[in-house]
Amino acid sequence: RSSDLIQELHERIRAGADEAKRKEELHRQLVAEYENLPKDVSRAAYTQRILEIVGNIKKQKEEITKILSATKDLQKEINSLTGKLERTFAVTDELVFKDAKQDEAVRKAYKYLAALHENCIQLIQTIEDTGTIMREIRDLEEQIETEDTKKTLSNLEKILQDYRAIMQEIGRA
């Protein structure tokens, strides 16, 4: 057992040494690349780019606030109309039900009223379900966009590696 433990420790030490060598080589490569970069990069350009990004974020935030406000207004309106529908149905139901006991035509009207009320409830439910589905679609689209961005970053890293390799080849020529 102790020999297995010692052997495992030796393996770990070798792996750590290999990793250290690899990182030292990477460090040397990055330092060399840094020294070859142009030193006259303008801070104003970076500042301008940061200000553009901040401006875009503010615009997005304003747009999100507008959308949230519109969504709240729509939800209030839906709730108001649902309440109005329920109150109207209750009053109408009471009035028609009284007369339905005595008149066959009113009894049919009462059945139609109940069916109409059920259809309105289903319509409201469909509208709410549609809103939920639309929100889920937007969330999925955002996730897709995020994943695409990740792929873009991966592609950019590959391009950067290719660029470095080309620069090294040029340097050797």
N, C-alpha and C positions, 0 to 999 in steps of 0.2 A: 504493500500500500504506500509506504513512504517513498519507494522508488518511483511509483506512478505519479505521486504528488510532485516529486522533484523534477521528473521528466516534464510534467505539465507546466511547472514554473519555468523551466528552461525554454519550452515552446513559447510561453508568453513573453519571456524576455527577448527571444529572437524576433518575435512578431513586433514587439515594441521598438526594438532597434531598427528593424526594417521600416517601420512607420516613421520613426524619427529621421532616418536617412531620406525617405521620400519627401517629408515635409521640409527638410533643409534644402533639398534640391529645388523644390517648388518655391521656397523663400528666395533662393538665389536667382531663380528665373524671374520672379516678380520684381525683385529689386532691380535687376538689369532692365526689365521692361519699363519700370518707373523712371529710371534714369534716362531712358531714350524718349520719354514723352516730352512734348513741348512744354516749356515752363512759362510761357507768356499767355496762358489761358486767362481770359478776362473774368474777373469776379462779377462784373456788371452783367455779363451774359448769363451766368448762373442765377444771379439775383432776378433778372428779368424773367427767366424760365420759372423760377419759384413763384414769382408774382402772378404769372399766367396760370399756373396750376391752382394757386389760391383763388384766383378769380373764377376759374372753372368750378371749383368746389363750392364757392358761394352761389353761383348760378344754379348748380345742381341742388343745393340745399333749399333755395327759394322755390324751385320747381317741385321738390318733394313736399314742401310746406303747402303749396297750392293744391297738390294732389290729395294730401291728407285732409285739407279743409273741404275740398269738393266731396271726398268720400264721406266725411262726417255729415255734411249737409245732405247727401243722398240717403245715408242711413237714417237721419232724423226724419226726412220726408217719407221714407218707407215705413218707419215706425208710426208716424202720424197717420198715414193713409191706412195702415193696417188697423190702427185703433178706430179710425173713423168707419172703416168697413165693418168691424165687429159691432160697434155701437148702432150703426144703421141697420145691420142685419138683426140685432136684438130687438129693436123697435119694430121693424117691419115684420119680423117673425111673430112677435106678440100680437100685432094687429091682424095679420092674415090668419093666424092660428085660431083666433076667436071666431072669425067668420067661416073658417074651413069646416067647422063642425056642422054647419047648417047648409052649405051650398057646395055642390059637386065641382063647379067651375073654379071656385075659390080653393077647393082641395087640390085641384090640379096646379093652380097657380102657386100654392104653398110648396108642392113637390118641386116645381120649377125653381122657386126661390131657394130651396134647400140645395138643389143641384148647382145653381148659380153661385151660391155661397161656397160650396165645396170647390168649384172650379176657380174661384177667386183665391181661395186658400192655396190651391195647387199652383196657381200662377205666381203668387208671392213666393212660395217655396222654390219654384223654378228660378225666379229672379235671384233669390238669395244664393241658391246653388251655383248659378252662373257666375255671380260675383266671386264666390269662393274659388271656383275653377279658374277664373281669370287671374285671381291673385296667385294661385298655385302655378299657373303658366308663367306669370311674370317672375316668380321666384326661380322656376326652372330655367328660364331664359337668362337670368342673372347668374345662375350656377354655370350654365353653358359658357357664358361670356368669361367668367372667372377661369374656367378650365381652359378656354382658348387662350387667355392671357398667360396661363402657366405654360402652355405649349409654346407660345410665342417666346417666353423667357427661355425655355429650353432650346428653342431654335437659335435664339440670339447667342446663347452660350456656345452652341456648336459653331456658329459663324465666327465668334470671337476666337475660338480655338483654331479654326481654319486660318483666320487672319494672322494669328500669332505664328502659326506654322509657315505661312507664306513669308512673313517678315523675317523669320529665321532663315528661310531659304535665300531670300534676297541678301541678307546679311552675309551669308556664306559665299555668295557668288562674287 
